[in-house]
Amino acid sequence: MTEAEPQRFAAWNATHKTYSQLAFVQQLVAAQSVDTPDAVALVAGEQQLTYAELNGRANQLAHHLQALGVQPGVLVCCCVERSLDMVVALLGILKAGGAYVPLDSTYPRERLDFMLKDAQAPVLITQRHLVSQFSPEGADVLCLDTDYALLAGQSTLDPTSTVTEKDLAYVIYTSGSTGRPKGVEITHAGLLNLLLWHHRAFAVTKSDRATQLTSPAFDATGWELWPYLTAGASVYLPDEATRAMPELLRDWLVAQGITVTFLPTPLAERLIAFEWPPATSLRLVLTGADTLHRYPSAALPFALVNNYGPTEATVVATSGLVPPIGHAQVAPSIGRPIANTQVYILDEDLRRVAVGSPGELYIGGCGLARGYLNRPDLTAERFIPNPFENEPSARLYRTGDMARYLPDGQIAFIGRTDDQVKIRGYRIELDEIASVLNRHPAIQASIVVGREDTVGDKRLVAYITLVPNAHVTVGALRDVLASHLPDYMIPAVFVVIEAQPLTSNGKVDRAALPAPDETNTLRDGLRAAPSTAAEKRLVEIVASLLHMEQIGVDDNFFLLGGNSLMGAQLIVRTTESFGIDLPLRTLFEMPTVRQLAGEIERRIVARVESMTDDEALQLLGAQA
């Protein structure tokens, strides 16, 4: 063990003296099977496993894996849908001494094959109906739902292994900026630090009932499982329909008597907006994976805890209770560093910034990943020597996230260093706009992106999810934004969506956000029909450009989905149609048909007044 390990175990042993010689997840779960063998460990619908059953089945799998050559340092890919078998598989791999590599069956086959090949896994654990998703190329394939005979004869006794705290516990593949997934290597030391902090921070006991909702390939899955299964609590897995529908999920959490749950940020924001029965058993809602914009109501019967941490820091690096603060002017903080974790906010020269000043967030401590699998170049780039420690092996992980320290020591998340957009020469932090939008009582959730649907024309688009039965106008939203933000930070378009699309990791899937069109773009009230010849002609031009059937004279060209390139085309057609020259800036100053038609008519009148009678008759004839 490292020098810091005895201190962590001392805190653990003070409460669990029986476990003084145990170190890792697999051993702590085994201890629970001895302590409370008949206690319920896992529940999925009508199915359940006691601790004795979970431990026994995982042991049988572990013995089989060891016979296939699995030992410390060996990676085993696991592509099993959320189920009791999934947990058995993950635990069995750990018991064999190997490290699990969870894969999501919904990924494209090419991506799955890349990860299987990159991990060089000698074994793939999956289900029969998922085998066709892979090209194993020499790996042993074990289907938990059909290959019973291979495991039935194995011993149910705990296997032995020589695993140490420096060995890998799991490898999680995350997206890479180049489009090539990268495997993050997490050690047993990092995972154990997470468990021990979690036990203390949230007072986990055997009577707790927790949940597992996220994709198996999301690092939060381990956080949903191991802190509870190592403490003798029960973990409940909802079905797919329940986890996908917030209202059903709320009712399920109440009905099952869940006491602690982790919800990805977008889902948490939905659920804290609901009314909850005061008698619920739920005491803690843990959230993370995206920027939290909302504060909980004081009427909620549970506490909300916001957590932050990249996969490279073993799930959680900072954590903090989110207090109920009405209409706060700033988003909730991400709390403070967890045990044995250091957070630094630095400038470009790796110097600490002053409290309140923005900088890039760096993480140090025993929770850091070993690096990226088969990527020494990327590891060296992102994991750098820690200039604030005397220990030569101390490292910092460069997160790419911007943050600032608050006066009370908590940390405010600002956004990604690469999530800025530049509009008309201005650099814009998108989360700042969303935080203002979310203060509007009609908005349940929002996300702002910089879209470039036409090359060279980037604009801000706000995607909003409304509170049920709520209504809002573009004018109202622009007024709210204009009271807090400069005009260049006000979105050109507001798109209404039922819910934010999520990736398998629970984060907002920006790539899946729909393009603004006639059906989803928010408008102000009913469309006003054209009443003059100029308005009628302009409506036809705009409708043709935007491929829309109906245009109101008070509709904003840019809010309908127009952009500067389309605007240039509109000006050209206007010149051809009305015989006058208009600068492009006129459209930005007068973006509605009514305004633009009025300006055209004014210019025509001014031109006619300066003409001779013959010139005026010729122009009016052309306009007829």
KAHUQUI-V679170 format. One record per residue. N is the residue number from 0. RES is the residue in one small letter. PSI is psi as a letter, one per 40 degrees, with the letter a starting at -180 (999 if undefined). Layout:
<<N RES PSI> <N RES PSI>>
//
This chain:
<<0 m i> <1 t i> <2 e d> <3 a e> <4 e d> <5 p d> <6 q d> <7 r d> <8 f d> <9 a d> <10 a d> <11 w d> <12 n d> <13 a d> <14 t d> <15 h g> <16 k d> <17 t d> <18 y f> <19 s d> <20 q e> <21 l i> <22 a d> <23 f i> <24 v d> <25 q d> <26 q d> <27 l d> <28 v d> <29 a d> <30 a d> <31 q d> <32 s d> <33 v d> <34 d d> <35 t g> <36 p d> <37 d e> <38 a i> <39 v h> <40 a d> <41 l i> <42 v h> <43 a g> <44 g b> <45 e e> <46 q i> <47 q i> <48 l h> <49 t i> <50 y d> <51 a d> <52 e d> <53 l d> <54 n d> <55 g d> <56 r d> <57 a d> <58 n d> <59 q d> <60 l d> <61 a d> <62 h d> <63 h d> <64 l d> <65 q d> <66 a d> <67 l e> <68 g e> <69 v h> <70 q i> <71 p h> <72 g e> <73 v h> <74 l h> <75 v h> <76 c i> <77 c h> <78 c g> <79 v h> <80 e i> <81 r h> <82 s i> <83 l d> <84 d d> <85 m d> <86 v d> <87 v d> <88 a d> <89 l d> <90 l d> <91 g d> <92 i d> <93 l d> <94 k d> <95 a e> <96 g e> <97 g a> <98 a h> <99 y i> <100 v g> <101 p h> <102 l i> <103 d h> <104 s e> <105 t e> <106 y i> <107 p i> <108 r d> <109 e d> <110 r d> <111 l d> <112 d d> <113 f d> <114 m d> <115 l d> <116 k d> <117 d d> <118 a e> <119 q f> <120 a h> <121 p e> <122 v h> <123 l h> <124 i h> <125 t a> <126 q i> <127 r d> <128 h e> <129 l e> <130 v d> <131 s e> <132 q e> <133 f i> <134 s g> <135 p d> <136 e f> <137 g e> <138 a i> <139 d h> <140 v h> <141 l h> <142 c h> <143 l d> <144 d e> <145 t d> <146 d f> <147 y d> <148 a d> <149 l d> <150 l d> <151 a d> <152 g e> <153 q i> <154 s i> <155 t e> <156 l i> <157 d h> <158 p i> <159 t i> <160 s i> <161 t f> <162 v i> <163 t i> <164 e e> <165 k e> <166 d i> <167 l h> <168 a d> <169 y i> <170 v h> <171 i h> <172 y h> <173 t i> <174 s i> <175 g i> <176 s d> <177 t e> <178 g e> <179 r h> <180 p i> <181 k h> <182 g h> <183 v h> <184 e h> <185 i h> <186 t i> <187 h d> <188 a d> <189 g d> <190 l d> <191 l d> <192 n d> <193 l d> <194 l d> <195 l d> <196 w d> <197 h d> <198 h d> <199 r d> <200 a d> <201 f e> <202 a f> <203 v h> <204 t i> <205 k d> <206 s e> <207 d i> <208 r h> <209 a a> <210 t i> <211 q h> <212 l d> <213 t i> <214 s i> <215 p d> <216 a e> <217 f h> <218 d d> <219 a e> <220 t d> <221 g d> <222 w d> <223 e d> <224 l c> <225 w d> <226 p d> <227 y d> <228 l d> <229 t e> <230 a e> <231 g e> <232 a i> <233 s i> <234 v h> <235 y h> <236 l h> <237 p i> <238 d i> <239 e d> <240 a d> <241 t d> <242 r e> <243 a e> <244 m h> <245 p d> <246 e d> <247 l d> <248 l d> <249 r d> <250 d d> <251 w d> <252 l d> <253 v d> <254 a d> <255 q e> <256 g f> <257 i h> <258 t d> <259 v h> <260 t i> <261 f h> <262 l h> <263 p i> <264 t d> <265 p d> <266 l d> <267 a d> <268 e d> <269 r d> <270 l d> <271 i e> <272 a e> <273 f i> <274 e i> <275 w i> <276 p h> <277 p e> <278 a e> <279 t i> <280 s e> <281 l h> <282 r d> <283 l h> <284 v h> <285 l h> <286 t i> <287 g a> <288 a e> <289 d i> <290 t h> <291 l h> <292 h d> <293 r i> <294 y i> <295 p i> <296 s i> <297 a e> <298 a e> <299 l i> <300 p e> <301 f i> <302 a i> <303 l h> <304 v h> <305 n h> <306 n i> <307 y i> <308 g h> <309 p i> <310 t d> <311 e e> <312 a f> <313 t g> <314 v d> <315 v h> <316 a d> <317 t i> <318 s i> <319 g i> <320 l h> <321 v h> <322 p i> <323 p h> <324 i g> <325 g b> <326 h g> <327 a i> <328 q e> <329 v i> <330 a i> <331 p i> <332 s i> <333 i e> <334 g a> <335 r i> <336 p i> <337 i i> <338 a i> <339 n f> <340 t h> <341 q h> <342 v h> <343 y h> <344 i h> <345 l i> <346 d a> <347 e e> <348 d e> <349 l f> <350 r i> <351 r h> <352 v i> <353 a i> <354 v h> <355 g e> <356 s i> <357 p i> <358 g i> <359 e i> <360 l h> <361 y i> <362 i h> <363 g i> <364 g a> <365 c e> <366 g e> <367 l i> <368 a i> <369 r d> <370 g a> <371 y h> <372 l h> <373 n f> <374 r g> <375 p d> <376 d d> <377 l d> <378 t d> <379 a d> <380 e d> <381 r d> <382 f h> <383 i i> <384 p i> <385 n h> <386 p e> <387 f e> <388 e i> <389 n d> <390 e h> <391 p d> <392 s e> <393 a h> <394 r i> <395 l i> <396 y h> <397 r h> <398 t d> <399 g e> <400 d i> <401 m h> <402 a i> <403 r i> <404 y h> <405 l i> <406 p d> <407 d e> <408 g e> <409 q i> <410 i h> <411 a h> <412 f h> <413 i d> <414 g a> <415 r i> <416 t d> <417 d e> <418 d e> <419 q i> <420 v i> <421 k h> <422 i h> <423 r f> <424 g e> <425 y h> <426 r h> <427 i h> <428 e h> <429 l d> <430 d d> <431 e d> <432 i d> <433 a d> <434 s d> <435 v d> <436 l d> <437 n e> <438 r e> <439 h h> <440 p e> <441 a e> <442 i h> <443 q d> <444 a i> <445 s i> <446 i h> <447 v h> <448 v i> <449 g h> <450 r i> <451 e g> <452 d d> <453 t h> <454 v h> <455 g e> <456 d g> <457 k h> <458 r i> <459 l h> <460 v h> <461 a h> <462 y h> <463 i i> <464 t h> <465 l i> <466 v h> <467 p h> <468 n e> <469 a i> <470 h i> <471 v i> <472 t i> <473 v d> <474 g d> <475 a d> <476 l d> <477 r d> <478 d d> <479 v d> <480 l d> <481 a d> <482 s e> <483 h d> <484 l i> <485 p i> <486 d d> <487 y e> <488 m e> <489 i h> <490 p i> <491 a d> <492 v i> <493 f h> <494 v h> <495 v h> <496 i i> <497 e d> <498 a i> <499 q h> <500 p h> <501 l i> <502 t i> <503 s e> <504 n e> <505 g e> <506 k i> <507 v h> <508 d g> <509 r d> <510 a d> <511 a e> <512 l h> <513 p i> <514 a i> <515 p h> <516 d a> <517 e d> <518 t d> <519 n e> <520 t h> <521 l h> <522 r i> <523 d h> <524 g a> <525 l i> <526 r h> <527 a h> <528 a i> <529 p i> <530 s e> <531 t i> <532 a d> <533 a d> <534 e d> <535 k d> <536 r d> <537 l d> <538 v d> <539 e d> <540 i d> <541 v d> <542 a d> <543 s d> <544 l d> <545 l e> <546 h f> <547 m i> <548 e d> <549 q h> <550 i h> <551 g i> <552 v e> <553 d e> <554 d h> <555 n h> <556 f d> <557 f d> <558 l e> <559 l e> <560 g e> <561 g i> <562 n a> <563 s d> <564 l d> <565 m d> <566 g d> <567 a d> <568 q d> <569 l d> <570 i d> <571 v d> <572 r d> <573 t d> <574 t d> <575 e d> <576 s d> <577 f e> <578 g f> <579 i i> <580 d h> <581 l h> <582 p i> <583 l d> <584 r d> <585 t d> <586 l d> <587 f d> <588 e d> <589 m g> <590 p e> <591 t i> <592 v d> <593 r d> <594 q d> <595 l d> <596 a d> <597 g d> <598 e d> <599 i d> <600 e d> <601 r d> <602 r d> <603 i d> <604 v d> <605 a d> <606 r d> <607 v d> <608 e d> <609 s e> <610 m i> <611 t i> <612 d d> <613 d d> <614 e d> <615 a d> <616 l d> <617 q d> <618 l d> <619 l d> <620 g d> <621 a d> <622 q e> <623 a 999>>
//
